[in-house]
Amino acid sequence: MLPVRTGTLVTLREIEEADLPLVWEWENDSELGLYLNADPNKRMSMDEVRRRYHQYRTDPTSGMFIICTRDGQAIGMLGFDRLYRDLGTCRLFIGIGLKDYWGHGYGSDAMRVVLGYFFQHITLGKVQLSVYDFNTRAIASYRKCGFEVEGVRRNVAFVQGRWCDSIEMVITVDQYAQVQPIWEKQDSYVPAGESSHEPG
Ligand SMILES: CC(C)(COP(=O)(O)OP(=O)(O)OC[C@H]1O[C@@H](n2cnc3c(N)ncnc32)[C@H](O)[C@@H]1OP(=O)(O)O)[C@@H](O)C(=O)NCCC(=O)NCCS
């Protein structure tokens, strides 16, 4: 079971069965589909959402947090897979489903919270993600969190009349050690706490 963790704006908790209708809605949203899959027409059945939920709950190399406001409203999801403790790596994806919350710091806060979990709790060496080149808001958010570009995969999808690239971004434990104290010094930043729900 994943621990509940709290940042300045958000709390992250493990996905529960009751979240699945909301996740299904987000997975079938055209704009989120564009940003997450470069495909605004991609649709996901409830069966597929359920299958992935069971995978997250049973496969130790993957998982999903629900991103909530501090007062408990679910606003998005943050998933990971390829969590290989021997290699010290994992891969992330994030989607704020409620669009009113885009551009207000919630995604970056969620990312910082989860990086604390991966680097301080699980002691990974490197966390990676992929982002399409047209997703300038996400790239700005990831850079704020300390991610750097590791490589580019060219022409991975044809979107809205043009080929787009996949930008591969990473943050290493050394980069995290440099940026984390800066976040802590920022006036608005409260160090992420860990609730008593922490599993063994
Ligand atoms: C990507 C995402 C998680 C980022 O979270 P967020 O809360 O919106 O991001 P933040 O507000 O913390 O940071 C966004 C930064 O981009 C800037 N920004 C906002 N809109 C922008 C835009 N259209 N283009 C470029 N930069 C933009 C903001 O100014 C902010 O930087 P600043 O704090 O230095 O001013 C969220 O927007 C989201 O879920 N989007 C839809 C799904 C998605 O794109 N997922 C990522 C797939 S890889």
The ligand as a Gaussian input file, in Angstrom:
#p B3LYP/6-31G(d) Opt

LIG

0 1
 C        1.170000      19.133000     -16.534000
 C        0.497000      19.467000     -15.209000
 C        0.581000      18.259000     -14.290000
 C        1.273000      20.625000     -14.575000
 O        0.661000      20.955000     -13.362000
 P        0.211000      22.479000     -13.103000
 O       -0.318000      22.551000     -11.750000
 O       -0.679000      22.897000     -14.221000
 O        1.617000      23.201000     -13.249000
 P        2.147000      24.453000     -12.429000
 O        1.095000      25.489000     -12.313000
 O        2.814000      23.978000     -11.204000
 O        3.321000      24.949000     -13.381000
 C        3.072000      25.255000     -14.721000
 C        4.094000      26.252000     -15.188000
 O        3.894000      26.448000     -16.575000
 C        3.541000      27.778000     -16.844000
 N        2.437000      27.707000     -17.792000
 C        1.123000      27.716000     -17.571000
 N        0.467000      27.587000     -18.725000
 C        1.401000      27.480000     -19.676000
 C        1.352000      27.305000     -21.074000
 N        0.190000      27.202000     -21.702000
 N        2.519000      27.226000     -21.743000
 C        3.711000      27.321000     -21.100000
 N        3.820000      27.465000     -19.767000
 C        2.667000      27.551000     -19.081000
 C        3.095000      28.386000     -15.546000
 O        3.372000      29.771000     -15.572000
 C        3.916000      27.626000     -14.535000
 O        5.217000      28.154000     -14.400000
 P        5.532000      29.255000     -13.262000
 O        5.071000      28.711000     -11.957000
 O        7.019000      29.399000     -13.349000
 O        4.789000      30.487000     -13.653000
 C       -1.004000      19.870000     -15.403000
 O       -1.079000      21.099000     -16.104000
 C       -1.806000      18.822000     -16.160000
 O       -2.178000      17.822000     -15.603000
 N       -2.076000      19.068000     -17.446000
 C       -2.899000      18.188000     -18.264000
 C       -2.302000      16.781000     -18.435000
 C       -0.853000      16.820000     -18.786000
 O       -0.374000      17.637000     -19.550000
 N       -0.112000      15.879000     -18.194000
 C        1.311000      15.740000     -18.428000
 C        1.555000      14.758000     -19.490000
 S        3.310000      14.522000     -19.744000

